[in-house]
Amino acid sequence: MCRRTLEAICHEYEAKGGTLAAKLKYLNEMEIIESRLHLWADKILKNLGNEAAHDVRSDISKQDALDALEFTRTIIEYLYVFEAAYNRFLERRLKTQ
């Protein structure tokens, strides 16, 4: 479900690329996500995501699942909560200048 959520985010931002990793790289290159989020995403996808998505015999540890959830929550907060709060701040500042 974390991968599906990330795919939906990439779709919303019209990220280009054939794989989820490529789409997240695109978001980083377009400065939609910062490099630390991209690096974290890359580690999550390489170490967990592909294995979980493509190998039905693979067991995912509780910690790996928690890591994926934490990353997914963080990118959502960054893109939707932080971004909105920052934009509201900028808008207020522009009105007072």
DOLOLO-355231 format. One line per field, with one value per residue: residue number from 1; residue in three letters; chain; x, y, z of N, C-alpha, C, O in turn. Coordinates in nm, 4 decimals. Layout:
pos	NUM ... .
code	Ala ... .
unit	A ... .
n_px	X ... .
n_py	Y ... .
n_pz	Z ... .
ca_px	X ... .
ca_py	Y ... .
ca_pz	Z ... .
c_px	X ... .
c_py	Y ... .
c_pz	Z ... .
o_px	X ... .
o_py	Y ... .
o_pz	Z ... .
//
This chain:
pos	1 2 3 4 5 6 7 8 9 10 11 12 13 14 15 16 17 18 19 20 21 22 23 24 25 26 27 28 29 30 31 32 33 34 35 36 37 38 39 40 41 42 43 44 45 46 47 48 49 50 51 52 53 54 55 56 57 58 59 60 61 62 63 64 65 66 67 68 69 70 71 72 73 74 75 76 77 78 79 80 81 82 83 84 85 86 87 88 89 90 91 92 93 94 95 96 97 .
code	Met Cys Arg Arg Thr Leu Glu Ala Ile Cys His Glu Tyr Glu Ala Lys Gly Gly Thr Leu Ala Ala Lys Leu Lys Tyr Leu Asn Glu Met Glu Ile Ile Glu Ser Arg Leu His Leu Trp Ala Asp Lys Ile Leu Lys Asn Leu Gly Asn Glu Ala Ala His Asp Val Arg Ser Asp Ile Ser Lys Gln Asp Ala Leu Asp Ala Leu Glu Phe Thr Arg Thr Ile Ile Glu Tyr Leu Tyr Val Phe Glu Ala Ala Tyr Asn Arg Phe Leu Glu Arg Arg Leu Lys Thr Gln .
unit	A A A A A A A A A A A A A A A A A A A A A A A A A A A A A A A A A A A A A A A A A A A A A A A A A A A A A A A A A A A A A A A A A A A A A A A A A A A A A A A A A A A A A A A A A A A A A A A A A .
n_px	0.0826 0.2039 0.3687 0.1704 0.0522 0.2675 0.2895 0.0460 0.0896 0.2993 0.1622 -0.0241 0.1478 0.2348 0.4642 0.7325 0.8463 0.9247 0.9326 0.8660 1.0848 1.2133 1.0196 1.0131 1.2702 1.2436 1.0645 1.2385 1.4328 1.2807 1.2526 1.0404 1.0359 1.2810 1.6363 1.7040 1.4658 1.4396 1.6666 1.6054 1.3716 1.4804 1.6381 1.4399 1.2861 1.4746 1.5661 1.3388 1.0865 1.0794 1.1279 0.9128 0.7005 0.7347 0.8188 0.6482 0.7013 0.8613 0.9356 0.8550 1.0105 0.8952 1.0135 1.1077 0.8628 0.7579 0.9456 0.8879 0.6270 0.6759 0.8349 0.6472 0.4475 0.5979 0.6655 0.4128 0.3385 0.5347 0.4768 0.2069 0.1244 0.3401 0.4073 0.1651 0.1373 0.3674 0.3186 0.0916 0.2074 0.3871 0.2028 0.0670 0.2799 0.3385 0.1116 0.1445 0.3544 .
n_py	-0.1194 0.1177 0.1629 0.1954 0.4292 0.6068 0.5905 0.7108 0.9703 1.0453 1.0367 1.2430 1.4632 1.4503 1.3048 1.1984 0.8937 0.5448 0.3691 0.3471 0.4386 0.5992 0.7941 0.9157 1.0155 1.2044 1.3819 1.4804 1.6013 1.8034 1.9580 1.9149 1.7348 1.7230 1.6453 1.4734 1.3368 1.2053 1.0396 0.8806 0.7589 0.6126 0.4274 0.2921 0.1803 0.0182 -0.1533 -0.2649 -0.2194 -0.3233 -0.5935 -0.6665 -0.6095 -0.7719 -1.0322 -1.2859 -1.4750 -1.3612 -1.2553 -0.9787 -0.7842 -0.6668 -0.4246 -0.3288 -0.2866 -0.0886 0.1117 0.1699 0.2668 0.4919 0.6478 0.6936 0.8366 1.0629 1.1773 1.2454 1.4326 1.6260 1.7081 1.7854 1.8905 2.0479 2.1998 2.3386 2.4893 2.6471 2.7902 2.9361 3.0967 3.2476 3.3822 3.5412 3.7012 3.8419 4.0007 4.1765 4.3321 .
n_pz	0.0000 0.0590 -0.1626 -0.3557 -0.2656 -0.3004 -0.5781 -0.6468 -0.5548 -0.7239 -0.9658 -0.9272 -0.9267 -1.1810 -1.2514 -1.4481 -1.5926 -1.6090 -1.3980 -1.0437 -0.8979 -1.0899 -1.1269 -0.8733 -0.8720 -1.0731 -0.9423 -0.7517 -0.9166 -1.0278 -0.8113 -0.6398 -0.4356 -0.1805 -0.1776 0.0362 0.0909 -0.1517 -0.1481 0.0740 -0.0203 -0.2303 -0.0929 0.0547 -0.1550 -0.2883 -0.0874 0.0199 -0.1115 -0.3880 -0.3485 -0.1831 -0.3525 -0.5758 -0.5163 -0.4080 -0.2175 -0.0359 0.2919 0.4856 0.7251 1.0443 1.1180 0.8686 0.7408 0.9084 0.8583 0.5897 0.6165 0.7772 0.6048 0.3991 0.5354 0.6015 0.3500 0.2605 0.4568 0.4029 0.1385 0.1459 0.3978 0.5115 0.2809 0.2263 0.4644 0.4497 0.2127 0.2914 0.4870 0.3265 0.1671 0.3575 0.4409 0.2070 0.1869 0.3972 0.3323 .
ca_px	0.0000 0.2933 0.4054 0.0524 0.0400 0.3727 0.2500 -0.0613 0.1539 0.3709 0.0602 -0.0778 0.2496 0.2663 0.6036 0.7668 0.9332 0.8599 0.9303 0.8440 1.2132 1.2349 0.9231 1.0597 1.3882 1.1888 1.0147 1.3560 1.4937 1.1911 1.2540 0.9134 1.0850 1.4220 1.7271 1.6994 1.3493 1.4696 1.7614 1.5294 1.2848 1.5649 1.6750 1.3186 1.2475 1.5754 1.5806 1.2126 0.9743 1.0794 1.1160 0.7753 0.6055 0.7547 0.8491 0.5379 0.7540 0.9445 0.8801 0.8991 1.0190 0.8129 1.0886 1.1051 0.7277 0.7484 1.0275 0.8116 0.5166 0.7329 0.8704 0.5244 0.3884 0.6830 0.6528 0.2789 0.3461 0.6187 0.4113 0.0716 0.1105 0.4453 0.3951 0.0491 0.1690 0.4677 0.2517 0.0083 0.3000 0.4325 0.0894 0.0475 0.3938 0.3232 0.0043 0.1877 0.4692 .
ca_py	0.0000 0.2339 0.1851 0.2476 0.5686 0.6818 0.5983 0.8106 1.1010 1.0714 1.0644 1.3771 1.5610 1.4225 1.2630 1.1195 0.7796 0.4153 0.2983 0.4347 0.5020 0.7055 0.9018 0.9872 1.0902 1.3194 1.4763 1.5438 1.6884 1.9187 2.0217 1.8927 1.6786 1.7537 1.5332 1.3756 1.2509 1.1179 0.9378 0.7903 0.6811 0.5185 0.3186 0.2150 0.1016 -0.0839 -0.2495 -0.3215 -0.2079 -0.4153 -0.7291 -0.6860 -0.5991 -0.8683 -1.1672 -1.3237 -1.5625 -1.2810 -1.2076 -0.8440 -0.7713 -0.5615 -0.2984 -0.2813 -0.2348 0.0388 0.2086 0.2094 0.3512 0.6193 0.7265 0.7341 0.9430 1.1805 1.2427 1.3058 1.5539 1.7230 1.7605 1.8367 1.9679 2.1486 2.2874 2.4256 2.5834 2.7405 2.8784 3.0289 3.1921 3.3391 3.4664 3.6407 3.7931 3.9291 4.0951 4.2740 4.4112 .
ca_pz	0.0000 0.0564 -0.3027 -0.4250 -0.2230 -0.3692 -0.7201 -0.6566 -0.5397 -0.8492 -1.0671 -0.9013 -0.9650 -1.3218 -1.2585 -1.5659 -1.5675 -1.6232 -1.2700 -0.9293 -0.8670 -1.1883 -1.0994 -0.7554 -0.9161 -1.1449 -0.8430 -0.6935 -1.0177 -1.0447 -0.6794 -0.5710 -0.3103 -0.1606 -0.2010 0.1466 0.0683 -0.2650 -0.1024 0.1612 -0.1088 -0.3039 -0.0004 0.0838 -0.2719 -0.3170 0.0211 0.0643 -0.2036 -0.5017 -0.2961 -0.1353 -0.4628 -0.6836 -0.4692 -0.3189 -0.1130 0.0531 0.4177 0.5195 0.8710 1.1049 1.1113 0.7300 0.7167 0.9808 0.7842 0.4708 0.6624 0.8234 0.4870 0.3295 0.6165 0.5928 0.2191 0.2584 0.5384 0.3340 0.0189 0.1650 0.5210 0.5133 0.1632 0.2451 0.5718 0.3974 0.1163 0.3687 0.5464 0.2219 0.1267 0.4641 0.4380 0.0902 0.2151 0.4969 0.2800 .
c_px	0.0870 0.3347 0.2890 0.0325 0.1440 0.3426 0.1419 -0.0044 0.2255 0.2726 0.0056 0.0196 0.2991 0.4138 0.6252 0.8607 0.8555 0.8489 0.9025 0.9732 1.2411 1.1412 0.9654 1.1861 1.3442 1.1380 1.1299 1.4192 1.4111 1.1777 1.1166 0.9399 1.2331 1.5065 1.7252 1.5797 1.3747 1.5648 1.6913 1.4395 1.3646 1.6040 1.5544 1.2839 1.3463 1.5788 1.4516 1.1089 0.9710 1.0616 0.9721 0.6755 0.6154 0.7836 0.7455 0.5851 0.8354 0.8689 0.9402 0.8987 0.9288 0.8846 1.0906 0.9686 0.7092 0.8293 0.9525 0.6948 0.5663 0.7711 0.7458 0.4558 0.4676 0.6679 0.5155 0.2802 0.4260 0.5421 0.2786 0.0568 0.2135 0.4280 0.2790 0.0768 0.2684 0.4044 0.1603 0.0940 0.3456 0.3215 0.0639 0.1589 0.3825 0.2161 0.0486 0.3021 0.4227 .
c_py	0.1259 0.2657 0.2441 0.3949 0.6547 0.6957 0.7047 0.9521 1.1387 1.1053 1.2058 1.4856 1.5404 1.3873 1.1733 1.0067 0.6505 0.3361 0.3987 0.5070 0.6183 0.8238 0.9831 1.0677 1.2166 1.4246 1.5496 1.6413 1.8145 1.9990 2.0199 1.8256 1.7094 1.6268 1.4304 1.2833 1.1561 1.0065 0.8348 0.7013 0.5743 0.4006 0.2302 0.1252 -0.0107 -0.1935 -0.3208 -0.3293 -0.3090 -0.5591 -0.7583 -0.6893 -0.7153 -1.0113 -1.2077 -1.4149 -1.4866 -1.2407 -1.0706 -0.8322 -0.6581 -0.4274 -0.2423 -0.2225 -0.1001 0.1486 0.2602 0.2998 0.4889 0.7075 0.7789 0.8476 1.0726 1.2513 1.3078 1.4362 1.6633 1.7888 1.8301 1.9228 2.0814 2.2486 2.3856 2.5304 2.6888 2.8392 2.9785 3.1369 3.2950 3.4348 3.5757 3.7446 3.8902 4.0344 4.2047 4.3611 4.5182 .
c_pz	0.0000 -0.0869 -0.3805 -0.3907 -0.2935 -0.5182 -0.7393 -0.6439 -0.6693 -0.9611 -1.0505 -0.9452 -1.1082 -1.3420 -1.3797 -1.5255 -1.5745 -1.4944 -1.1583 -0.8924 -0.9624 -1.1647 -0.9782 -0.7869 -0.9896 -1.0460 -0.7755 -0.7919 -1.0414 -0.9148 -0.6121 -0.4369 -0.3005 -0.1698 -0.0880 0.1319 -0.0476 -0.2243 -0.0157 0.0764 -0.1823 -0.2162 0.0319 -0.0339 -0.3002 -0.2113 0.0570 -0.0464 -0.3155 -0.4564 -0.2538 -0.2499 -0.5606 -0.6399 -0.3650 -0.2051 -0.0095 0.1788 0.4476 0.6718 0.9192 1.0941 0.9700 0.6952 0.7856 0.9117 0.6614 0.5086 0.7061 0.7053 0.4159 0.4049 0.6020 0.4592 0.2039 0.3384 0.4682 0.2195 0.0462 0.2905 0.5229 0.3997 0.1799 0.3530 0.5239 0.2994 0.1864 0.4337 0.4430 0.1796 0.2309 0.4611 0.3215 0.1132 0.3107 0.4466 0.1849 .
o_px	0.0469 0.3356 0.3083 -0.0003 0.1123 0.3674 0.1455 -0.0468 0.2129 0.2991 -0.0090 -0.0227 0.3943 0.4786 0.5454 0.9437 0.7351 0.7655 0.9144 0.9700 1.2875 1.1802 0.9550 1.2052 1.4018 1.1649 1.1189 1.4555 1.4662 1.1015 1.0813 0.8746 1.3019 1.4540 1.7432 1.5908 1.3356 1.5452 1.7149 1.4324 1.3210 1.6027 1.5660 1.2553 1.3060 1.5928 1.4553 1.0509 0.8689 0.9891 0.9173 0.5772 0.5156 0.7731 0.7542 0.5141 0.8738 0.7536 1.0610 0.8005 0.8925 0.8212 1.0769 0.9604 0.6514 0.7871 0.9538 0.6674 0.5044 0.7433 0.7404 0.4109 0.4091 0.6584 0.5032 0.2287 0.3888 0.5429 0.2425 -0.0181 0.1767 0.4338 0.2941 0.0435 0.2538 0.4341 0.1525 0.0570 0.3430 0.3450 0.0414 0.1330 0.4138 0.2286 -0.0048 0.3417 0.5044 .
o_py	0.2291 0.3818 0.3337 0.4755 0.7637 0.8007 0.7801 1.0429 1.2512 1.1942 1.2794 1.5895 1.6055 1.4333 1.0841 1.0222 0.6473 0.2464 0.5198 0.6255 0.7240 0.9395 1.1057 1.1767 1.3236 1.5435 1.6686 1.7526 1.9203 2.0955 2.1113 1.8560 1.7206 1.5155 1.3113 1.1635 1.0395 0.8911 0.7148 0.5805 0.4598 0.2862 0.1077 0.0069 -0.1224 -0.3117 -0.4272 -0.4351 -0.3746 -0.6366 -0.8638 -0.7633 -0.7534 -1.1031 -1.1686 -1.4299 -1.5426 -1.1979 -1.0504 -0.8655 -0.5675 -0.3264 -0.1214 -0.1200 -0.0080 0.2642 0.3799 0.3983 0.5905 0.8274 0.8956 0.9444 1.1804 1.3740 1.4132 1.5382 1.7805 1.9112 1.9243 2.0205 2.1982 2.3695 2.5041 2.6475 2.8070 2.9586 3.0941 3.2543 3.4153 3.5538 3.6912 3.8639 4.0084 4.1465 4.3155 4.4557 4.5934 .
o_pz	-0.0537 -0.1276 -0.4626 -0.4778 -0.3412 -0.5774 -0.8365 -0.7155 -0.7177 -1.0420 -1.1481 -0.9959 -1.1513 -1.4360 -1.4084 -1.4360 -1.5490 -1.4828 -1.1774 -0.8590 -0.9196 -1.1809 -0.9792 -0.7330 -0.9697 -1.0633 -0.7457 -0.7538 -1.0716 -0.9083 -0.5375 -0.3371 -0.4020 -0.1696 -0.1137 0.1577 -0.0425 -0.2624 -0.0302 0.0994 -0.1945 -0.2616 0.0358 -0.0154 -0.3326 -0.2428 0.1188 -0.0710 -0.3361 -0.5187 -0.2860 -0.2452 -0.6219 -0.7213 -0.2486 -0.1057 0.0932 0.1728 0.4360 0.7381 0.8441 1.0638 0.9517 0.6277 0.7279 0.9070 0.6329 0.4400 0.6745 0.7051 0.3772 0.3435 0.5912 0.4556 0.1415 0.2925 0.4737 0.2058 -0.0243 0.2880 0.5347 0.4218 0.1502 0.3353 0.5550 0.3035 0.1448 0.4349 0.4691 0.1590 0.1947 0.4773 0.3361 0.0639 0.3057 0.5148 0.1319 .
//
